[in-house]
Amino acid sequence: MTDVRIEIAKDGPYRVTGPIELIDSHGNAVSVVEGRRVLLCRCGGSATKPFCDGTHHRIGFDATTAASRDDSAQPPSST
């Protein structure tokens, strides 16, 4: 079984590889080409959300906060 891998690009998107199922906020499946890497926007400026369209370059997105291994941090609630 292939594992899913998520890489955080410096000042860019999340790079997701592996078998994934992407679901929108209404519970509908979003089409993802099997076996192809998916780039997910994290700057908020993409016109093709949730996918990256390169807008982070144009707007100068700066992700100065790096990912952390702080186990005390809690993810936001899903309400």
N, C-alpha and C positions, 0 to 999 in steps of 0.2 A: 504494500500500500504506500502510495506517495504522500509525503507530508506537505502541509501547507506552510509556506514561508512568507513572512511579511518583513520587508526591509524598509527602513525609514531613510529616505534620501535627504541629504543635507539641503535644507531650504527648498525641498521639493516634495513630491508625492510619496504615498505608501506604495511600494512595489510588492504585489501579491503574486506568488506563483504556487502552483499545485491545484488540486481539485477544490473548487469553491462553489458555493451557491450564494448568490447575491440577491437579497430580498429588499424591496423598497418599503417605505413607511406604510403602505397600504396592504402589505403582505404579498405583493406580486413579484414574481421572479423577474430579475433583470438579466437580459441575455448576455452571456459571457462565453466567448469562444474557448472550447475545451483545449487545454494544453498551452494556451497563450498567456503570457504575463499580463496582469491587469494593473494599471496605474490609477490609484484613487487619490482624488484631490484632498489636500489638507490646508490649502491657503484660503479656500472659500470663494475664490474668484472665477473658477471654471464655468464656462457656459455649457459644459457637457456633464455637470455633476451627476453622479458621484465620481465620474472619470476625470482624470487630469487632461487639460488641453494645453498645458504649457503657460498658462496665465501667470503662474508664480514668477516666471522670468521677467515678464513685462511689468508687474507691479512691485517687484523687488521684495518678494516674500522673504521674511527673515525668521526662521524658527530658532531663536536663540536658546530656547529651553530644550535641552536634550532629554531623551528618554531616560528614565530612572529605574533602578531596581529597588526602590523604597517600598518594602512590603507593607508598611503601615498606611500607605496611600490607598484610599478606597476609590473605585471607579464611580462615576456619577450614577445615580439611581435611574432606572428605566421607566420613570413615570411620565 
